[in-house]
Amino acid sequence: MAFRPLHDRVVVRRVDSEEKSAGGIIIPDTAKEKPSEGVIVSVGPGARDEAGKIVPLDVKEGDRILFGKWSGTEVKLNGQDLLIMKESDIMGVIS
């Protein structure tokens, strides 16, 4: 990727959600909510602390994460729909 986020920002690609409900009902595209799960594509070097040292991020490329419904800024890079968000918007890593 030719884009590198700055500071404590990460670039995330959303993971597609299920097309069927738990009961087997097929959900049309117009009724689907945007998934709040994604995979980290790129990470910045980290934020600076009060002393000026860089504090590395707790997440890395390839991590599968959960984030808030309204987190991040949607962008289109190289034909892909991606999100750019701060590390603090990430709720957790799925292992």
N, C-alpha and C positions, 0 to 999 in steps of 0.2 A: 504494500500500500504506500502511496506517495504522500500520505498525510500523517503527521505526528502531532498528537495533542500536547498542549503545554501544561505545566504545573501538575495539579492533581486531577486532571481530566482523563476520561477514558472514552473510547469509541466502541459502541455496542451495536451488534446486529440482532434484531428481534428474532426469536424462535417462533415458527408458525404454530398456532394453537390447533387443538383437535377439531376435526370437522364434524364429529358426532358427540352428542351428550352422553352421559353415563347410561341413560335409558335407551340409547340407540337412535335418537332423533337426529337427523342431519340438520346442521345449523347453516343457513345461507350466509354468504359473505356480508350482506348488508346488516345482519343481526349480530355479527361477531364483534367482540371487544378487542382492542389491540392487546396483544399479550404483554404481560409485565415480566417476561422472562427473556433472557438474551445471552449471547456469547460475546465476550470481550474480544475485539479485533485488534485494538492498539491501546497502549497506556502511555501516559506522560511520565516524566522523570520523578515527579513527586513535588510536594509543597515544601516551602521553606519555613523553618521554625523561627523563633524570635532571635536566635543567635545567627541566623543566616545559613544554617546547614540544611541540606536537602533531606527530607524525610521520605523514604521510598513508600510506594503504595502497597497495600495488603493484597491486592489482586494482580493477576498477570494475564497475558494473552491466552485465550483458550478457555478461561474460567467461565462456567455457566452460572449466571447470576439472576437474582430477583431484584426488581427496582420498583419505585412508586409509579402509580398510574400516570401522573403528570410530570414525571422526571425527564430531564434532558431536553435538548433542542434537536429537532428532526432536520437532517441534511441529506442530500443526495450526492454521493461520491462514486465515480466510476460506474454509474448506472445502478448502484445499490442504495436502498433506503437505510440510513444508519442514524444512530442517536449519539450525541456528544453530551456527556454529563460529568458532574463532579463525583469523586469517589464517595463523598458523604451522601449522595442520592441512592447509593446501592444499599439494599437491605441485608443481603447475605449471599454467600456462594453455595451453590448446590453441588454436593459431592456424590 
